[in-house]
Amino acid sequence: MPTNHLRVAIYARVSSEQQAQQDTIASQLDSLERRLRDDCLDCDPELRFIDDGVSGTLLIRPGLERLRDQAAAGAIDRLYVLDPDRFSRKYAYQFLILEELTRCGVEVIFLCNPIVQNAAPAENLLVQIQGVIAEYERAKILERSRRGKQHAARRGSVNVLSAAPYGYRYVRKQDGDGEGRYQILAEEARVAQKIFEWVGREHCSMGEVTRRLKQEGIPTRTGRPVWDRATIHAILKNPAYKGTAAYGKTRVGPYKPQRLRPMRGKPEFPKMPMTRVDTPPEDQIFIDVPALVSEDLFAAAQEQLEENRKRRRVRASGANYLLQGLIMCKACGYACYGSPSSVRTAEGKPAYAYYKCRGSEGYRFGGQRLCRNRAIRTDRLDAAVWDDVSSLLSEPERIRAEYQRRLEGPEVGETRELGQLTKLINQVKKSISRLIDAYGDGLVDKSEFEPRIVAARERLSKLEEEHTRRADEVHTEGELRLVIGQLEEFARRVSDGLQGSDWLTRREIIRALVKRVEIEHQEVRIVYRVSPSPFENRPQQGISQHCWGRGCVFRHQ
């Protein structure tokens, strides 16, 4: 293919937010753009894939995901990358990504340590060794850093601590006498001492502490007028206030997704693939710092916290609501949680509960509500969502129609892609014929003809392999049509099971099918995990009696 017709993309990545802020990503982009100018190529803005501050140990990255999707769709002919470790510092990930791109017909160009296409394995051995060394060096850096911090902590150096807690200020070694230290802040220290006195001496609960702080007009370090109970609990549990700060209170473990959906304002996949877990006290290293309270007062506060924990109202653990963890407010983006009402039955139990938006609670945001969305009865919303999920599983004619549409539709399916591949193969064959004719007529010299004919034949070979693979998939889809007649029986069995399912079974079915439930004023929108919506003809309204009861519109996505 002539170079002026190449669809070119670039990929760049830096590992940390600090590198992103220091514009080290800009230096990569500058090198890539200079190489494009040298090759007389242009890159469309939509084919520039960048991951700012995303660790290479994570395979799922926003920029890389878009790159792989575009490559699979055949939108990229050549990809420019600074170095193989921009894909990942793990050699296995490098090999996986490179193999996937090559299989999609993408020519990958590395500015540093380039890989020679169609070369003998020995010629690319250097790049492979570099990937292994990069992975090994990263592990060595982490190990040296860990051992160095442990050694400094055992010597009593405050430099290894992440930050100074409330009541202290961290003085850097550059600003002090050559060693970092904690400096007491008088105003904050008095507040911290009050908190320990209220809990340790006056036996107050954390709720009472927050009320007293608000009444006295004492703001948090960030200026908020209302204190969170979690902040009070963290202060009371921190041993630094008795003069011994702990290093290594948490450790980094493998990433374990703990939420059904991302938090407000957070990406779906974290930039750093890790999960922090608490470490036992015997694995922690204690460093001497200035004390704010006596050891006796600190111990008294711990005893009171334990007493409060024993006396607190016993709550049901685990899942309490059918849609727990799935509901979000479309207006402000905050999650909705279940809250029982104050109305009680004759047995003393809450008569019903509500799903409430956290953004509508002013006390969380300094007394100012962020959202005016109304609460919704849990029983009504649970029934509405369950009825909709059940309808998707219990109506075989919709399953049959959708299945037929996906297999036979002119706009969707493998048949359309197979036709596109056939057209591309014919175009490449014609270009090869024209190139041979031009060479035979003396319009193209040998030095220009040979690389162009080799590249064209390579592209033809890749397209023919892809065509064969797609044709096999179409044949498999055709064979699957033979089992459509069994869908009615399957749907009948599912329907029988749904009618007699218990609460836990319903919850698991909903969590498997529903990605999230969005609430916005008089509208409820169910977003299923299959996108786009697997069922075209969905009701736009008609079950409003299950929602607020005032013209609520129920939508699907």
N, C-alpha and C positions, 0 to 999 in steps of 0.2 A: 504494500500500500504506500503511495507517495506520502512523504512526511507532512505535507500541508493538509492531508486529510486525517492525520492521526488524532484520536481523541485522547488527550493527555491529561493526567491527574498528578497531584503531588500530595504527599503525606508528611506531616511533621508532628513531633511530640516532645514535651518536656515532662519530667517526673513530678515536680513539686510546684506549689503555688509560688514559692519564692523565685524559682526559675522563670515562671510565667511573668511575674511582676518585674523581673530584671530584663525582660525582653530577649532572653536567650532563644525564644521561639522565633523572634524576628531575624536572628542571624541565620537560622536554618532556612527560613523562607527566602532570605536574600541569596543564599548560596544556590537554592533550587531555581530561583527565578533567573539568576545569571546563567545557569546551565541551560535553561530553556531558551534564553536569548542566543546562546552559542549554537544551539541546535535548530534555531529559526522556528521555534514552536511557540504556541500560545496555549494557555490553560484557562478554561472557563471558570468563573467564580464558583459555580456549583460543584466543580470537581477539585476544589481545594479542601482537603480534609485535615483538620487540626485538632489535636487533643492537648489543651493547656492544663498543666498541673495534674496529669493522670498517670498513675504508676504503670510501668510496663509489665509488672507482675500480674495485672488484671487483663484478661483476654477480652472482656466485654467493655469496650470504650465507645463513647458516642461517635467520635470521628471514624474510628476503625470499623464500627458497625455499618455506618453509611458507606464507607469505602467498599466493604465486602458485598453490600447489597447492590451497589452500582456495578461492581465487577461481575456479579452473578447475572445481572440484567444485560450484560454485554455493552455497557456504556463507556468502557475504558479499553483503550488499546495499549497504552504505555503508562507506567507509573514511575515517578521519580521520588526517591527517598534518600536522605542524607547517608544513612548507615543502617545495616541490618538490625542493630540494637534499638533503633527507633520503633520497629515492630514490637520487640520485647527483648529484655535481657535474659529471658529464658530461651535456651537454644531450641527446646521442643516447640515452643510457641512460634519462634522464627520459622522453623521448618514447616509447621502446620499452615501458617499464613501464606508463606511463599508457595507452598504446594497448591493451596486453594486458588491463589491468584493465577498461577501458571495453568491450572486446569481450566480456568475461565478464559484463557486466551490473553491474559494481560502480561505484557513484557515489563519486567521490573528492572529499573536502572538505579543502582546505588552509586552515589557520588564518591563514597569512600569504599575501597575494597569491592569493586564491581564483580558481579558474577558473569562469567562468560556463557552465553547461551549455547546449548548443544555441545558443550565441551566435555572432555573426559573428566571423571570424578576427581582425579588428582589435581586438575587445574582449579577446581573450586574448593579444594581442601582447606585453603587458608581462611576463607570466609566461614566455613564450618567450625574450624578450630577457634576462630575469633568469637563465635557465638558461645562456645563452651567456656572459653576463658572469661568472657563478660559475665556469664552466670556465676562462675566460680569466684570472680573478683567481687561481685556484689555480695555474695555470702560472706566472703572474708571481711569486707568493709563493715558489714553489720556485726559480725562477731568481734572485731577489734573495737568497734564503738561500744558494744555492750560490756566487754571486759574493762575498757577504759573508764566507763562511767561507774562500774562497780568498784573499781580500785579507788576512784576519786571519792565515792560515797563512804567507803571504809576509812578514808583519811579524814572524813568530816567536812568535805567540801560542799558548800551550798550550791555550787555552780550546776550540779547535776539535777537539781530540783526544777520542775517545769515553770512554776510561777509562785509568787508570794500570796498566801491566803489573805482574807480580809483582816485588817488590823496591822499588816506589815507592808513594807515596800522593798522590792528587791534592788539592791545596789550592786551594779556590775563591778567586776574586778577592775575594769578600766577607769571607773569613777571612784574607786576606793583605794585601799592599800595593797592592791595586787591580788585580792581574794574576794569573791562575791560574798555577800552577807545579807541578812534580813535586818531591816531597820523598822522600829516600831513607829506607827502613826498614831499620835495621841488620841485624836477624835475617834477613829475607828476602833482603837484598842479599848476605849471606855465602853463603846457599844458592845463589843465582844464580851467584855467582863460582865456587863449587865445580863447578857443572854445566859451566860453560865450561872450567874447568881439566881436568876429567875427560875431556871430549871433545877439546879443543884440544891439551892437553899429553900426556895419558895414552892418547889414541886409543881411548876407550871407545865402545861402541855405546849407543844409547838404552835398550836392554834392560838393559845393565849399569848405566846411570845409575839407572834405576828400582829395581833391586835394591839398590844402595848407599844410596839415599835411604830405602828401607824398613828396611834393616839399622841405619841410624843413627837411626831413629825420627823422621824429619823429615816432618811432615804437610804437606799442600797448604794453600793459603790458606783453603779451605773446611773444613779439618779432616780430610780423608780421609787415612788412613794409606798408601794406595797411589797412586802417581802414574801417570797415563796417558802413554803414549809421545807421543801427539799434543800434550800439554801441554809436554813437554820439547822437542819439535820447534819449537813456537811460540816458546818462550823463546830457543832458539838462533838462530832466524831473525829475531828482532825487532831492528832496528837501533837501537832506543832504548837498549840496553845499552852501545853504544859512543858514545852521546852525541848521536845524531841520530834523533829519532822521526819516523816517516813519516806524513804526512797524505794520505789518498786512496789507501790500499792496495787498497781495493775500491770498486766502483761498483755502483749499482743498475741492473738490466736488467729486461726484460719477464719476467713469471712463466713459468717452464718446469717443468711437473711432471716430477720426476725419480724418483718412486717409484710402485710399483704400488699401494701402500696407505699410509695415513697412519702416522706413527710413534706409538709408545706414548704415550697421553695427549694427542695432538695432534689437532686437528680435521681432517676430510677436506679442507676447503678453507681455505687460510691467511687470516688476517685482513688481512694486508698482501700484495697481489699483486705480489711482486717476487722477483727472484733476484739474489743478490750474486755478482759475478765479480771476479777479481783484475785489477788494472791493471798495466801495465808500469812499471818503475822510472822511466822518463823522464817519466811523467805524475804522479809523486808529488812532494809538497813536503816538504822535510825541515826540522824544527824542532829547535833546540838544547835539550838537556835534560842533567841531570847524568849523567855516564858511570859505569858500574860496572866495565867491563872495558876494556882497551886495544884499539885498533884491530887490533894485531897478533894478540892472542888471539882477537878476534872473527873475523878472517880465517882463522886456523888452525882454528877450529871449523867454519867454512863448508867449508874444504877437507876436513876429516875427514868431514863429512856427505856430501859428494860422493863421497868414497872409499868410505864405507859403502854408499852407493847403488849404486855400481858392483860391489861385492863381494857384495851380498846375493844370496840364492838366487833364481834366476830362477823366476818363477811364471807360470803360464798366465793371461793376461789375458782379460777378457770373461766370458762365462757358463761356469761349470764344472759346475753342477748343474741338473737338469731343472726343479725347483720353486724355483729361486733367486728370492728376493724375494717369494714368495707365502706362506710358512709363518710362522705365529705361534703362540705358546703361549697357549692359552686360560686357563691357570691364573694367569699373571702378566702377560700382555699384551705381553711382549717378543718380538722377532723371533727366529726360528731360522735358523741358518746352517749351511752344510756344512763339515764338518771331516774330513779323512782320518784313518784309524786308523793306529796304530803298527805293525800287522801288515803285513809286506811279502811280496810274491810272490817267486818265484825271480829275476825280472828287477829286483827292487828297488823296484817300484812298490807303493803302498798297495793292500792286498787289497780293501778296501771303505771306505766313509765313513759318517758319521753326520750327521743333522740335530740340532743341539744348541740348547737354549734359552739365551740370553744371561743370563737371570735365574738360571740354575743355576750360574754361574761366580762363586765367592765372591771371587776376586781383583778383580773389577770393582766390588765393593760393600764394600770394606774387610774382606774375609775372611769375610763372612757371606752365605750363599746365600739368594736370595729365592724360589727355586722348586725343587721336588723332582721336577719332571717328568723322565722318563728320555729319553735320546737314542734316536733311531730310525734304523735302517739306511736309507740313501738309496735303494739299489736296490729294497728292498721297498716303500717308500712311493711311489717313482716309478712302479713297476709298478701299484700299486693305483689311483693317481689316473689314470694313463693308461688302464687298463682301464675305469674308470668313465666317463671322457670319451668313449672310443671307443664304449661301449654307447649313449650318448645320440645319437651320430651314425650308428650302424650298425643301428638297429632301427626300420624304417619304420612298423611298426604302432603304436609308441608316439607317433611324430610325428603319424601320422594321427589317433589317438585324442585327443591333446591339441589338435590343430588343430580338430577337430570340437567338442570340449568348449568351446573358447574362442569358437567361432562360434555355437554353439547352446545353450550352457549358460544356465539361467535366472538365475544369479547373476552372470554375467560377460558383458561384451560391450556392443556399441552398442545392441542391442535393448532391454535393460533401461533404459538411459539415455533412449532414445527414448520409452519408455512413461512415464517420469517427467516428461519435458518435455510430453507430451500432457496429463497430469493437471494440471500447472501452468498450461498454457494454458487449460484448461477452468475452472480455479479463478479465474484472472484475468478471464475473460469473464463468469463469474457475478458476480464482485465489481463489474464495470463495470455490469452490468445492475441489480444491487441499488442501486448508487450513483445511477444515472439514475432509478430508481423513487423513491428517497428524495428526490431533488431535485424530482421531479414532484409528490410528495405534500406538499412544503413542509417536510420534516423536516431538510433541509440547505440553508443559505442559499448564495447565489451565491459569496461570497468564499471559502467553504470548499469548494464543489463544484468550481470551476474548477481549482485546483492539484491536487486529488486525482484528478480525471478525466484531467488531462494526465499525471500520474505513472503512473497505471494503464495508459494507452494506450501510453506509452513502454515500460513493462515488457512489455506484450503484444507489441509490435513486436520487442523484443529476443528474447523467448522464441520467437516464430515464426521469426525468422532462425536462431536456434540449432537449432530443430527441423528446418528445411530442410537445414542443414549436416549434422546428425547423420543425417538420412534419406539424404543422398547417400553418407555414409560406410558406412551399412548396405548400401546398394546395391552399393558397391564391394566390401565384404566378401563379399557374395553371389556376385559374379562371381569372386572368388578361389577359391571352392569348386570351380570348374571345373578348377583345376590340381592338385587333391589327388591325382588319379590318376597324376600324374607323380612323386609323392614316392618311390614304390618305386624307380623308375629312378635318381632322384637319390641316394637312400640307398645303392643298390648301387654307384654310382660312387664315392661318398665312402668306402664300406667298402673297396673295392679300393685306393683311395689310402692309407687309414690303414694297411693291412697292410704296405705297402712304404715307409712314410714314414721318413725319416731322423731323427736326434736333433734337429736344428735345427727341422725342420718340426713335430715333436711339441711342442717347447717353445713355438713360436709359437701352435699351436692351443690349448694349455693356457692360455697367457697371455691369449688372446682370450676364452675361455669362463669361466675360473675367476677369481673375485675374490680369494679367499684360502683357505688350508687351515689349519684350526685343529686343534691337537693338545692333548689333555688326558688324561693318564694312559693308560687303555686305550681311548680313543675318538679317532677321526679324523673331522672334519667338513669336508666340501667345501662352500664357499659359492660358488654360481655368480653370475654377473653379472646374470642374469635373476631378479628377485624379485617375487612368490613363485616357488617352484620350478616350472619349466615342466613337470615330469613328476611326476604324483601318486603312482603306484605304484612306489616305489623300494625296493630291498632294504635292510633294516635291518641285516643282517649276512650272512655267507656268503662273504666274501673275506678272512677274518682271516689266512689264511696269508700274505698279502702285507704285513701290518703287523708287529706285534711277534712274532706267533706264539703269544700267550698269551691267546686269547679277546678280541682287539681288536674293538670294535664300530665299524663304518664307517657314518657318517650323512651325510645331505645336507641342504642348505638352499637 
